[in-house]
Amino acid sequence: MLREINLDEVSDGRLYSSNDMAKTDCRGCAGCSDCCHGMGSSIVLDPLDIHRISEGLHTSFEELLTSSVELVVVDGIILPNLKMTGAKEACTFLNSEGRCSIHPFRPGICRIFPLGRFYEKNTFQYFLQIHECPKTDKAKIKIKKWIDTPDLKTYEKYISDWHYYLKGLQEYVMNLPDSDDQQENTIAKTLSMHVLKQFYLTPYQTEDDFYHQFYERLKASRLFFKSI
């Protein structure tokens, strides 16, 4: 999302790497699922999130769109996010006991919470969100252990590359001239449909490395973007 973050207002004032320790471990807070309610459309899903969930549930992206995932416009580009439901706006993946039913393959934003990502200079660092989690007795844990993702350095590079790729598309759409609304809407729709088909609707082959497939698609997509 194209927004400026004032770290003094939302964090403890520090930036972290995955090798740092931070007070993120809330596993001692039995039964709590506060962070799985009322998130609106803020849990935007990247291609690996959808791939993991699809593989974990043995389902397709199209099937997820009928139940637990919805499409929203994020700074001019249509992207998938986790759907909230009911009076308490609960994540649709919460089970009857209020626990995450997809915890082993949960999305990246869920994995890092209560951390956020602060992007600058074509990379990012983590920051600790101090207002998002009401629990005060969280324990310190190494961030890489908390995130619990294989090949973390490759994953972090992927997250950064995906962010800056989307940022380029979003800035392009948001800065289109206002003189021709029809043309602007057509270009935005064309880019959105391309992103959805290229990175989400077309399944990734489970027998091949996800990151290799992603970067092949990213290369082709950048060429497509230049042709618009």
N, C-alpha and C positions, 0 to 999 in steps of 0.2 A: 504494500500500500504506500502511495506517495504521501508521506507525512513526516513532519519534523518532530523529533523527540527531544524534550528537555529532560536530560538525565537527572538534573537536580530535583525535579518534581516527581519523577516516577521510579527512581532507583536509589540505591545507597551511595551513589556517586562513583562507583567503581565499574570498570570494564574487566571482564574475565575471559580467560582462555579455557579450553577444555581440560587443561592440566591443573587448573586452580580448584580450590575448595570453596564451596558456597553453601549457605543455609537454604537448601532446597528440599531436603529429605523429609517428607510428610508421612512416611509409611507408618509412623506410630500413631497417626490420627485415625483410628479405626472408624470405618463407616462414613467418612467424610467424602462427599462428591460435589462440594461447592463449586469447584472449577469446571464442572461438567454441566452447569446450569447457567442460563441467562447469558450465553456468549454471543447471541445474535448470529450475525454472519461473519464473525471474526476468525473462525477456524478455517482459513483458506487452505485447500489441499494441493500439494504439489504432485507431479507425476509419480514419484516413488511412493507417496502416501496411497494413491489410488492403486498402484500395482501391488503393494503389500496387502491392502485390505481385500482386493479382488482375489489374490492368491490365498489369503488366509481363510476367506469365506467361500472359496471356489465359486465365485460369481463374476459377472461382467460389470463394467462401468455403467452400461445402460440399465442393468438390474438395480444397481446401487441408487441410480437416479429415481427409481420408483419407491424407495424406502428411506434411506439414511443420508443421502447426499442431495444437495440442490445447487442450482446454478445461480450465481449472483454477478452483477457488474462491479468489478473492482477497478476503479480509475479508468473506465472506458473499455476494459477487456472482460469478457465473460469467463469466470473461473468457478470451479466446484468448491463447495465448503460443506462442513458437517451440518446436518439439519437438527434444529432444536424443535421440541414438540411439547404439547401439553401446557397446563396453566403455569407450571414452574419452568417452562422452556428447558427441558432436560434433553441432553444428547440422546439421540435415538439408539445409541449403542450401549446405554446403561441397562443392566439387567434388573430383575425384580427386587434385588437386594441393594440396588444403587451402586453397583460395581461395574467397571468397564468390561464388557464382554469381548473386546478385541485388544486387550492389553498387550499381548505379545507382538502385535503388528499395528499398534496405535499410531496415529499421525505424528509427524515431527514436532508440531507446535505443542501437542499434548505431552510429548516426551520431555521437552525442555522446561515446561512450566514448573515453577513460577519465574523462570528465566525468559528473557526476550532477546532478540537479536538487534544489534546496533550496527548498521551498514555504513561503511565509509571506505574510500580508496580501493574499490573493487574487492573488498573482503568484508568480514564482519567479526564482531566480538559479542560476547554475551553480557547482559546486564540483569541484575536481580530486581524484579518488580516488587516494590514494597507495599503496594496498595491492593494487589489483586488477590492475595490469599489471606484470609482472616486468621489463620493459625499462627501462633507466636512461638511454638515449641519445636519448630523444625530443626533437624540435626544437620551438621555440616557433612558434606560428602563431595568427593571429587566429581567434577562436572561430567567428565567422560563416562564415569560409572553411572551417574544419574541418567544420562541420555540413553545409554544402553543400545548403541547402534554399532554393528560390525563395520570395520574399515572406516573409522570415524573421520580421518583426514580426507579420504576420498568423498565421503558424504558431505563434509563441510564445504569442500570445493564445489561440489554439485549444487548445494544450497545457494552458495554465493553466485555461481554462474546462472542459475535459474532466476534468481532475484534480479540480477542486472540485465538479463535478457528481457524479462517482463517489464522492468522499469523503462527500458528503451522503447518498447512497444507502447506502454501506457503514456509516456511523455509525448510520443509522436501523435497518438490519438487525442490527447488532451490539448495539444497545441495546434490542431488542425484549424484552418481559418473558418470563421463563423459565416462567411458569405454564402456558403452553399450547404445548408443543413442536410440535404438529401445525400450529397456526395460524402459528407462527413460520416453520416450514419452507415452508408454503404461500405466505406473503408473500414470503419470500426467493426462492423459485422463480419466482413471478409477476414480480418485479422483474428477475430475471436473464433470463428468457425475453423480457421486453420489451426490455431493453438489447440482447440478441443480435439480435433481429428488427429493431429500430428502427435500430441503428447498424452492424450487420455483415452480416446475412443479406440485407437488402434492398439491391440494388446501387445505387451512385451513378451518375448519368448522366454519361458522359464529356464530353458536349458542354456541360454546365453546370458552373459553378464549384463545386468540392467544398465550400469553406467556406460558401457560401450554402446549399447543401443540408444541410450538417451543422447549421447554426444553426436552420434550419426544423425539423429533426427534434428538436433540443435543446429548442426552444420547446414543441413538442407533447409531448415526453417529460416535461418539468417539470409540465405540466398533468396528465398521466397519473399522475405520482408523487403529486400533491396529492390525487388521487381514491382512492388506496389506503387 
